[in-house]
Amino acid sequence: MPKKSNTYRRRLPIGAEPVPGGGVHFRVWAPIRRKVEVLLEKGPEGTAPGGGTITPFQSEKNGYFSALVPEAGEGSYYRFRLDGSDRLLPDPASRFQPNGPFGASLVVLPETFEWSDGDWPGTRMAGQVIYEMHVGTFTQEGTWEAASRELPELKELGVTLLEIMPVADFPGRFGWGYDGVNLFAPTRLYGHPDDFRRFVDASHGCGIGVILDVVYNHLGPNGNMLREFSPDYFTDRYEGEWGEPINFDGDNSGPVREFYLANVRHWFEEYHVDGLRLDAVQGIHDSSDPHIVREIVETGRRAAGKRSVAIIAENEAQQVRLLKPKEEGGYGLDAVWNDDFHHSAMVALTGHNEAYYTDYLASPQEFVSLAKYGFLYQGQLYKWQGKRRGSPTFGLPRWAFVNFLQNHDQIANSGKGLRCHLLTSPGRYKALTALLLLGPGTPMLFQGQEFAASTPFFYFADHPEEVAVPIQQGRTEFLRQFRSLAVPEIQAKLPDPADPSTFVRCKLNAMERQEHAHYYQLHKDLLNLRRSDSVLGQADHLAIDGAVLGPEAFVLRYFAPEQRDRLIMVNLGRDLHLDPAPEPLLAPPEGSRWRILWSSEDPKYDGSGTAPLDSEENWWIPGCAAVVLYPDDEREEQEDAH
């Protein structure tokens, strides 16, 4: 007979946990079931009981069932049987699914992994340079091990924080990860759970933090078996954009909240991640207090112990309460993605402001306001949605806004999956790259952006036909909001997400670091300048002002102590001659003249060179370029001349 569940004190409330002295303790929430059994399965495939041990669970309060199985241990395959059914189900909190979501679960012992990051302090948001990575396409192999070999290169580039796209297991041979169904099991497609741990450990060894993108607003359409245990995991009280919303505030929501908070702890405690990126928090519905998002943040910080963490949200509604502390009624996150920066930049790069770019003109004032205030929309009418959008950001640190020119969604939403350097001129691309990497806020690069990857990034998902067809239809319908993508000749060329070649075409070619060396050098130099320059490195903490200089030109000025100011000049149009130049921000500190510190038109970036901007002919600002200026003491220059 199995021992009583209360003889073992668990670390997490659900899942399979090894017991000191031998055996494994299993616990699951299945309130609609009368009987639950665990079957240990023989053989590496774990496809049938095969004469393995069958152990009935004991019923606890609140719909939980548990059992201690002495015969189980690390490497044991198992599945659950509910109410005597012939159908065998994986553990909802399985730590690994070697054969995918429809196969058996595997007992994994995270405690046996030997970490070497004991001195790692964790990650604070200020000063980070983020790199978004999809493990399956980051290398040709698409594994944790292969990605680990690239870490020194990312370190040299200047990356300090990796943002890993979701890894919770999902059906099929490939996918973005946002349709995960085994939330505790890193997908078998990238390797064993210990391979993930080795990747994090190696990242910390390189001085790079790792945050994990998690999806807590829905589960995938195929392989989700939580309803077999309880329909109360989901709710119909809210509308879900990608699937049934999670029940965080309705009947029987307590164990559901416990499930997700245990998932948060699991990533921090068992994988040493340095934070989370919460996908689409506008789709995480909760009318109770405290809000589940706040509990996720607090749980993550506690689970990290003494290590600092960075928790970021994607939030289309731009709700600033996400960033405010608990004392001010906020949720305490560290940062949010800034779609406003991306949308203005893309309009500037491409000239198109259709669909959700409608409310952006890419005017110089937009970029000045982005630098000063983070979001552009802070409560104004947003005509694309027909409602007001955003809330005031005043008083928030600039690093709380994650800025980007590209991410997985936005590249794929171009229809052809093209990187933005292929949608614009080299000059504009280099100028806006400089603004991204030297401007205030936290910059984020999407994998391959640093060397102007020629590989596309499409939406891809390997589902059976009955699931794949409506997904493709939905994707096609979504892209019709763009007038240019709605025409029949383009619709006919949209890639099939379920075609394996769609996935394979997205794999990066690391040789392009050499083939596109001038773009790679551009990013390395900018990140080095951001890190090493005494002023630019403190941009998030300095007073900043900006001014419009022309139809497509603007200047940002960083006011530094001892008048060591910096100017960032950006001109996305043709050459501009300012004569006269009645703009105080252009005046150098007393006794100084402006000199060029860096230019996007440097020949090593395949540029055409840059003449002095501030001359006896007044200001000449080169077109489609960004230039950084510093004050040079005129008296020292005169003494050197003599």
C-alpha positions in Angstrom: 0.0 0.0 0.0 1.3 3.5 -0.8 2.3 5.7 2.1 0.1 8.6 3.1 0.9 11.8 1.2 1.3 13.8 4.4 4.4 11.7 5.3 6.4 13.7 2.7 6.8 17.5 2.6 6.8 18.5 -1.0 8.7 21.4 -2.5 6.1 22.1 -5.2 2.4 21.3 -4.8 2.1 19.2 -8.0 4.2 16.9 -10.1 6.6 14.1 -9.4 9.2 14.7 -6.7 11.9 12.2 -5.6 11.8 11.4 -1.9 14.9 11.2 0.3 15.7 7.6 0.9 14.0 6.4 -2.3 10.8 6.5 -4.3 8.9 9.3 -5.9 5.9 11.3 -4.6 3.2 12.1 -7.2 0.5 14.7 -6.7 -2.1 16.0 -9.1 -5.3 18.1 -9.0 -8.2 16.2 -10.6 -11.4 17.4 -8.8 -13.8 15.9 -11.4 -12.3 12.4 -10.9 -13.1 9.7 -8.3 -10.1 7.6 -8.9 -6.5 8.4 -10.1 -3.7 5.8 -10.7 -0.1 6.2 -11.8 1.4 3.5 -14.1 5.1 3.1 -14.3 5.9 2.1 -17.8 8.7 -0.2 -18.9 11.0 0.5 -21.9 12.5 3.7 -23.2 9.5 4.5 -25.4 7.0 4.5 -22.5 4.2 3.6 -24.8 2.4 1.0 -22.8 2.2 -0.3 -19.2 4.2 -3.4 -20.1 3.8 -5.0 -16.7 4.9 -1.9 -14.8 3.7 -0.9 -11.4 0.2 0.4 -11.0 -0.4 2.5 -7.9 -3.7 4.0 -6.8 -3.6 7.6 -5.5 -5.1 8.7 -2.2 -7.8 11.3 -2.4 -7.0 14.5 -0.5 -9.1 17.6 0.1 -9.9 20.1 -2.7 -9.6 17.6 -5.5 -6.0 16.6 -5.0 -4.7 13.1 -5.3 -1.3 11.8 -4.3 0.8 8.7 -3.8 4.3 7.7 -2.8 5.7 5.0 -5.2 8.8 3.3 -3.8 9.6 1.6 -7.1 9.9 4.9 -9.0 13.0 6.9 -9.4 15.0 9.1 -11.8 14.4 7.9 -15.4 11.0 6.3 -14.6 8.4 6.6 -17.3 4.9 7.1 -16.1 1.4 8.2 -17.0 -1.9 8.7 -15.1 -5.1 6.7 -15.5 -8.4 8.5 -14.5 -11.4 6.7 -13.3 -10.2 3.4 -14.7 -10.2 4.6 -18.3 -8.1 2.9 -20.9 -6.7 6.3 -21.9 -3.3 7.1 -20.3 -2.4 10.7 -19.8 0.8 12.5 -19.0 1.4 14.4 -15.8 0.1 18.0 -16.1 3.3 19.0 -14.2 5.6 16.6 -16.1 9.2 17.8 -16.0 10.0 16.1 -19.3 8.1 14.5 -22.2 10.7 12.6 -24.2 8.2 11.6 -26.9 6.1 14.7 -26.9 2.8 15.8 -25.2 1.0 12.5 -26.1 3.7 10.2 -24.7 4.7 9.2 -21.2 6.2 11.6 -18.6 9.7 11.1 -17.3 10.8 11.5 -13.7 13.7 14.0 -13.7 15.9 14.9 -10.7 16.9 18.6 -11.0 18.7 18.3 -7.7 21.4 16.1 -9.2 22.6 18.8 -11.7 25.9 20.3 -10.7 25.7 24.1 -11.1 28.8 26.3 -11.2 27.0 29.6 -11.0 27.0 30.0 -7.2 28.5 33.5 -7.4 26.2 34.7 -10.1 24.3 37.8 -8.7 21.4 37.6 -11.0 20.1 40.3 -13.3 18.9 43.9 -12.8 17.0 45.6 -15.5 19.1 48.8 -15.7 21.9 48.7 -18.2 20.9 45.5 -20.0 21.2 44.8 -23.7 18.6 42.1 -24.6 18.8 39.4 -27.3 15.7 37.6 -28.3 16.4 34.0 -29.2 14.4 31.1 -30.7 16.5 28.0 -29.8 15.1 26.0 -32.8 16.3 28.4 -35.4 19.2 30.2 -33.7 21.6 27.5 -35.0 21.3 25.0 -37.8 21.2 22.2 -35.2 18.5 24.0 -33.2 19.6 22.6 -29.8 20.7 24.0 -26.4 24.1 22.5 -26.9 24.6 24.3 -30.3 23.3 27.6 -28.8 25.8 27.3 -26.0 28.7 27.3 -28.4 27.6 30.7 -29.6 27.6 32.3 -26.2 31.1 33.7 -26.4 30.2 35.4 -29.6 27.2 37.0 -28.0 29.3 38.2 -25.1 31.8 39.8 -27.5 28.9 41.5 -29.3 27.8 43.2 -26.1 24.7 41.2 -25.2 24.0 41.0 -21.5 20.6 39.3 -21.3 19.0 36.6 -23.4 15.3 36.4 -23.8 14.4 32.9 -24.8 11.2 32.3 -26.7 8.9 29.8 -24.9 10.2 26.3 -24.4 7.2 24.6 -22.8 6.7 21.4 -24.8 4.3 21.3 -27.7 3.3 18.8 -30.3 5.0 18.4 -33.6 8.5 18.8 -35.0 8.8 22.6 -34.8 7.0 25.7 -33.5 7.4 29.2 -32.0 6.6 27.8 -28.6 3.5 30.0 -27.9 1.2 27.0 -28.2 2.9 25.0 -25.3 0.8 22.5 -23.4 3.3 20.9 -21.0 4.2 24.0 -19.0 6.8 22.4 -16.7 8.5 20.3 -19.5 11.2 22.0 -21.7 10.5 20.7 -25.2 12.4 17.6 -26.2 13.1 19.2 -29.5 16.0 21.2 -28.1 17.5 18.5 -25.8 17.2 17.1 -22.3 16.2 19.4 -19.3 19.8 19.2 -18.2 20.9 20.6 -21.5 18.8 23.7 -20.7 20.4 23.9 -17.3 23.9 23.6 -18.9 22.9 26.4 -21.3 21.9 28.7 -18.4 25.0 27.7 -16.4 27.2 28.5 -19.4 25.5 31.8 -20.0 26.1 32.8 -16.4 29.7 31.8 -16.9 29.9 34.3 -19.8 28.3 37.0 -17.7 25.0 36.8 -19.6 21.6 36.5 -17.9 18.8 34.4 -19.2 15.1 35.2 -19.0 12.4 32.9 -20.3 9.3 33.9 -22.3 6.3 32.2 -20.7 2.7 32.0 -21.8 0.1 32.3 -19.0 -2.8 33.6 -21.1 -3.8 30.4 -22.9 -2.6 26.9 -23.9 -2.0 25.5 -27.3 -4.8 24.0 -29.5 -3.3 20.5 -29.7 -2.1 18.3 -26.9 -3.7 20.2 -24.1 -5.1 17.6 -21.6 -5.8 19.8 -18.6 -9.6 19.5 -19.2 -9.3 15.8 -18.5 -8.3 16.7 -15.0 -10.6 19.7 -14.5 -12.5 22.1 -16.8 -11.9 24.7 -14.2 -8.5 25.4 -15.5 -10.3 27.5 -18.1 -13.0 30.1 -18.1 -15.7 31.5 -20.4 -16.1 34.7 -18.4 -13.6 36.4 -20.7 -12.9 36.4 -24.4 -9.6 34.8 -25.5 -7.7 35.9 -28.6 -5.7 32.7 -29.0 -7.7 30.2 -27.0 -9.6 29.7 -23.8 -8.5 32.1 -21.1 -7.1 30.7 -17.9 -9.4 30.7 -14.8 -7.6 32.9 -12.3 -10.6 34.3 -10.5 -13.6 32.0 -10.9 -14.9 28.9 -9.2 -12.1 26.5 -8.2 -9.4 29.0 -9.3 -7.3 28.5 -6.2 -5.6 25.3 -7.5 -5.3 26.9 -10.9 -3.4 29.9 -9.5 -1.3 27.4 -7.5 -0.4 25.5 -10.7 0.9 28.6 -12.4 2.7 30.0 -9.4 4.4 26.6 -9.0 5.4 26.9 -12.7 7.1 30.2 -11.9 9.0 28.7 -9.0 10.0 25.8 -11.1 11.8 27.9 -13.7 13.6 29.9 -11.1 14.5 27.1 -8.7 15.2 24.3 -11.1 16.7 26.2 -14.1 18.2 29.3 -12.4 16.6 31.7 -14.9 17.1 35.3 -14.2 13.6 36.4 -15.0 10.5 36.0 -17.1 9.0 37.7 -20.1 5.2 37.5 -19.7 3.4 37.1 -23.0 0.4 39.3 -23.8 -0.5 40.1 -20.2 -3.6 41.9 -21.5 -4.9 38.4 -22.0 -4.3 37.4 -18.4 -7.7 38.1 -16.9 -8.2 38.4 -13.1 -10.7 40.6 -11.2 -9.5 39.4 -7.8 -7.0 41.0 -5.4 -4.1 40.4 -5.6 -4.0 40.2 -9.3 -2.3 37.0 -10.5 0.4 39.0 -12.4 1.4 40.7 -9.2 1.6 37.2 -7.5 3.7 35.9 -10.4 6.2 38.8 -9.9 6.4 38.3 -6.1 6.7 34.5 -6.4 9.5 34.9 -8.9 11.4 37.2 -6.7 11.1 35.0 -3.7 12.1 31.9 -5.7 15.2 33.6 -6.9 16.4 34.1 -3.3 19.3 36.5 -3.1 19.7 36.8 -6.9 18.3 39.8 -8.6 15.7 39.2 -11.3 14.2 41.0 -14.3 10.5 40.5 -15.1 9.2 42.0 -18.4 5.8 42.1 -19.8 4.3 42.3 -23.3 1.3 44.6 -22.9 -0.5 45.9 -26.0 -2.6 48.2 -23.9 0.5 50.0 -22.4 -0.8 49.8 -18.8 1.7 51.6 -16.6 0.3 50.0 -13.4 2.3 46.9 -14.4 5.5 48.9 -13.6 4.4 50.6 -10.5 5.2 49.2 -7.0 2.7 47.4 -4.9 2.4 50.4 -2.6 1.0 52.4 -5.5 -1.4 49.7 -6.6 0.9 48.3 -9.2 2.2 44.9 -10.1 5.9 45.5 -9.6 7.3 44.4 -13.0 10.7 45.7 -14.1 10.0 46.6 -17.8 7.5 46.4 -20.7 8.0 46.0 -24.4 7.6 49.4 -26.2 5.5 48.8 -29.4 5.4 52.6 -29.9 9.1 52.7 -30.6 8.9 49.9 -33.0 5.9 51.2 -34.9 7.3 54.7 -35.4 10.6 53.2 -36.5 9.0 50.9 -39.0 7.0 53.7 -40.6 10.3 55.7 -40.9 12.0 52.7 -42.4 9.4 51.6 -44.8 7.1 54.6 -45.4 4.0 52.4 -44.8 1.6 53.3 -41.9 -1.2 50.8 -42.7 -3.0 48.5 -40.2 -1.7 48.9 -36.6 0.9 51.4 -37.9 -2.0 53.8 -38.7 -1.5 56.0 -35.7 2.2 56.7 -36.3 3.8 59.2 -38.7 7.5 58.7 -37.9 7.9 62.4 -37.4 11.0 63.7 -35.7 8.8 64.8 -32.7 7.7 61.2 -32.2 11.3 60.1 -31.7 12.1 63.0 -29.4 9.0 62.1 -27.3 9.9 58.4 -27.3 13.3 59.3 -25.9 11.9 61.5 -23.2 8.7 59.7 -22.2 8.9 56.0 -23.2 5.4 55.5 -24.7 3.8 57.9 -27.2 0.3 56.9 -26.4 -0.5 57.6 -22.7 -4.2 58.0 -22.8 -4.9 59.7 -26.2 -7.4 58.4 -28.7 -6.0 55.6 -30.8 -8.1 55.6 -33.9 -7.0 52.1 -35.2 -8.7 50.6 -32.1 -11.3 53.3 -31.8 -10.5 53.9 -28.1 -8.0 55.5 -25.8 -4.7 53.7 -25.3 -2.0 53.8 -22.7 -1.4 55.6 -19.4 1.0 58.3 -18.2 4.7 57.2 -17.8 6.0 60.3 -15.9 8.4 59.3 -13.2 9.2 55.9 -14.5 12.9 55.1 -15.3 13.8 55.0 -19.0 15.2 51.5 -18.8 11.7 50.2 -18.0 10.9 50.5 -21.7 12.3 47.7 -23.9 12.8 49.2 -27.4 13.3 47.2 -30.6 13.4 47.4 -34.4 12.5 43.8 -34.8 11.0 40.9 -32.8 9.6 37.5 -33.7 6.0 38.8 -34.2 6.8 41.9 -36.2 9.2 40.2 -38.7 6.6 37.5 -39.3 3.9 40.1 -39.7 5.7 41.6 -42.7 4.1 38.7 -44.7 7.3 37.7 -46.4 9.1 37.4 -43.0 11.7 39.9 -44.1 14.1 41.5 -41.7 13.7 45.3 -41.7 17.1 46.0 -43.3 15.7 44.5 -46.4 12.7 46.8 -46.3 14.6 50.1 -46.3 17.8 51.8 -47.3 21.2 51.0 -45.6 21.5 54.6 -44.4 18.1 54.7 -42.6 18.7 51.2 -41.2 22.1 52.2 -39.7 20.7 55.5 -38.4 17.8 53.9 -36.6 20.1 51.1 -35.3 22.2 53.9 -33.7 19.2 55.5 -32.1 18.1 52.1 -30.7 21.5 51.2 -29.3 22.6 54.6 -28.0 19.2 56.0 -27.1 17.6 55.9 -23.7 15.6 52.7 -22.8 16.6 49.1 -22.9 17.5 47.9 -26.4 16.6 44.5 -27.7 17.9 42.7 -30.8 16.2 39.8 -32.5 18.6 36.9 -33.3 20.6 37.6 -36.5 19.7 41.3 -36.5 23.3 42.1 -35.5 24.7 40.8 -38.8 21.7 41.7 -41.0 20.6 38.1 -41.4 19.2 37.4 -44.9 17.1 34.5 -43.5 13.5 35.3 -43.0 11.5 34.6 -39.8 8.0 33.2 -40.6 5.3 31.9 -38.3 5.7 28.2 -38.2 3.8 25.4 -36.3 3.6 21.7 -36.9 0.1 20.6 -36.2 -2.2 17.8 -37.7 -4.3 19.0 -40.7 -7.5 19.5 -38.6 -5.6 22.0 -36.5 -3.1 23.4 -39.1 -5.8 24.4 -41.7 -7.8 26.8 -39.4 -4.5 28.2 -38.0 -3.3 29.0 -41.5 -6.7 30.5 -42.3 -6.6 32.6 -39.2 -3.0 33.7 -39.9 -4.0 34.7 -43.4 -7.0 36.6 -42.2 -4.9 38.5 -39.6 -2.5 39.7 -42.2 -5.3 41.1 -44.4 -5.5 44.1 -42.1 -2.4 45.3 -44.1 -3.7 46.6 -47.4 -0.5 45.6 -49.1 -0.8 42.0 -47.9 -4.5 41.6 -48.7 -4.0 41.6 -52.5 -4.5 38.1 -54.0 -1.0 37.9 -55.5 0.6 38.3 -52.1 -2.0 36.1 -50.3 -1.1 33.3 -52.6 2.6 33.6 -51.7 2.2 33.5 -47.9 4.2 30.6 -46.5 2.4 27.6 -45.0 3.1 27.5 -41.3 2.9 23.7 -41.3 5.4 23.2 -44.1 8.7 22.0 -42.7 10.6 24.1 -45.3 9.0 27.2 -43.7 10.7 26.4 -40.5 14.0 25.4 -42.0 14.3 28.6 -44.0 14.3 30.5 -40.7 17.5 28.9 -39.4 20.3 31.4 -39.0 23.5 31.1 -41.1 26.3 32.1 -38.7 28.7 32.6 -41.7 26.8 35.8 -42.4 28.7 37.4 -39.5 31.6 37.5 -41.9 29.7 38.0 -45.1 27.9 41.1 -43.6 30.9 42.2 -41.5 30.2 45.9 -41.8 26.7 45.5 -40.2 28.2 43.2 -37.5 30.9 45.8 -36.8 28.3 48.5 -36.6 26.4 46.7 -33.8 29.6 45.8 -31.9 30.9 49.3 -32.0 27.6 50.8 -31.0 27.2 48.4 -28.0 30.8 49.1 -27.0 30.2 52.8 -27.2 27.0 52.4 -25.1 29.0 50.4 -22.5 32.3 52.3 -22.4 31.4 56.0 -23.0 31.2 57.8 -19.7 28.0 59.7 -20.9 26.2 57.3 -23.2 26.7 54.6 -20.7 24.6 56.6 -18.2 22.0 57.8 -20.6 19.1 56.3 -18.6 20.1 58.5 -15.6 20.8 61.8 -17.3 18.6 64.7 -18.2 17.7 64.5 -21.9 16.1 67.0 -24.2 15.5 67.0 -27.9 14.5 69.2 -30.8 13.1 68.9 -34.3 15.6 70.3 -36.8 13.9 69.5 -40.1 11.2 67.5 -41.8 13.0 64.2 -40.9 15.8 65.4 -38.6 16.1 65.7 -34.9 18.7 66.0 -32.1 18.9 64.5 -28.7 21.1 66.1 -26.0 22.4 64.2 -23.0 23.3 66.7 -20.2 26.3 65.3 -18.3 28.2 66.6 -15.3 31.0 69.0 -16.0 29.5 69.8 -19.4 30.6 66.6 -21.0 27.3 66.5 -22.9 26.6 64.3 -26.0 24.5 65.1 -29.0 22.9 62.4 -31.1 22.0 63.8 -34.5 19.6 61.7 -36.6 18.5 62.7 -40.1 16.3 60.2 -42.0 15.9 62.5 -45.0 18.2 64.3 -47.4 21.1 66.5 -46.4 20.1 69.4 -44.2 21.8 72.8 -44.1 20.8 74.7 -41.0 21.6 78.3 -41.6 20.5 80.0 -39.4 20.4 77.5 -36.5 18.3 79.1 -33.8 18.2 76.0 -31.6 19.8 76.2 -28.1 20.4 72.4 -27.9 23.0 72.8 -30.7 25.1 75.3 -28.7 28.2 73.5 -27.4 29.3 73.9 -23.8 31.1 77.2 -23.2 34.6 77.2 -24.5 34.1 74.0 -26.6 33.3 72.9 -30.1 31.4 69.8 -31.2 33.5 67.0 -32.6 32.5 63.7 -34.2 32.6 60.8 -31.8 30.9 58.3 -34.0 29.1 58.2 -37.4 26.9 55.7 -39.1 28.6 56.8 -42.4 32.0 55.6 -41.3 33.6 53.7 -44.2 34.0 50.6 -42.0 30.2 50.4 -42.0 30.3 50.8 -45.8 29.5 54.5 -45.4 30.5 57.5 -47.4 32.3 59.4 -44.7 31.2 62.4 -42.6 32.4 65.9 -42.8 32.3 68.2 -39.7 28.7 69.1 -38.9 29.3 72.4 -37.0 31.4 74.6 -39.3 31.8 78.2 -40.4 29.0 77.6 -42.8 26.8 76.8 -39.8 25.3 73.3 -39.5 25.4 70.6 -42.3 23.6 67.5 -41.2 24.2 64.5 -43.5 21.1 62.7 -44.9 20.1 59.2 -43.9 22.7 59.1 -41.1 23.2 59.3 -37.3 26.2 61.1 -35.8 27.3 61.3 -32.2 29.1 64.5 -31.1 31.1 65.3 -28.1 32.5 68.7 -26.8 36.2 69.3 -27.5 37.9 72.1 -25.5 38.9 74.8 -28.0 41.7 76.1 -25.8 43.3 72.7 -25.7 43.0 72.4 -29.5 44.6 75.8 -29.9 47.5 74.9 -27.6 48.0 71.7 -29.5 48.1 73.6 -32.8 51.0 75.8 -31.4 
